[in-house]
Amino acid sequence: MKVIDKKMPVMVTGGTGVGFTRKYVSRNVGYPIKFDNSYSKEDLGMIYIPIEQTVKEHFQQILDDGFLDKKESGK
């Protein structure tokens, strides 16, 4: 079972912690994550894209839309 480290919200927000109070993090982060997508896969016939592919495509879209300079991404 996977558990998100309490440092993750700070890392995700670039160290600013914007939107996450210490109280929120202490009450909501560090617990096992439990997801069950069996209904959508078995009954609805959905097929999910692997997370690695999703992240690559998302980052490429950010570059394509000009939200991040390609020069900056190499730093």
N, C-alpha and C positions, 0 to 999 in steps of 0.2 A: 504494500500500500504506500502511495506517495504522500509526502507531507511537504508543504511549502514552508521554507525557512522564514522566520520573522524579518530577516534582512531583505527579502525579495521586494516588498512594496517600495522600499527606499531605492533599490537598484532600478526598478521599473520606472520610477518617476525621476530618475536622474539625480538622486540624492536629495531632492527637495522635499520629498514626502508629501507633496501637494495632494490634498484630498484624503489623506490617511492620518488620523490622529493616533497618538500612542495608545489611547484607550481602545480605539477601533482595532488596531493591529493586535494588541494583547488579547482581545476577546475573540478575534476572528481568524487569526493566522496561526499556523502550527498544528492544525488538526488534520487528520487523514482526509484525503479527497475521495469521495465515493460517487462515481457516475455509472449509470447503467443505461446503455444505448441499445440493449437487446430488442426492445419493442420496435424502435425505428428500423433496425436492421432486419429483424425477422418478419414482422408484420407489415411494415411499410416498404420493405425492400430497398432501403437507403444504403448507399455505399459511401463511406467516408474517405476523404483524401488524407494521406499520412501527414502528420504535423510538420515534418521536415519540408515537404513540398509546399505546404501552406505558408510557412514562414518565408521560404525563398521567394515565392510568388508575391507575397505581401511586400517584402522589401524591394523587389524589382518594381512593383507598382509605385512605391514611394519615390524611387529614383526616376521612373518614367514621368510621373506627375510633377517633378521638379521640387518636391518638398525637401529634398536633401541633395546638395551638390555632389556629384560623383567624386570631385576632388576632396571634399570633406570626409567621405565615407572611408577613405584610405588612411585616415589619421589614427 
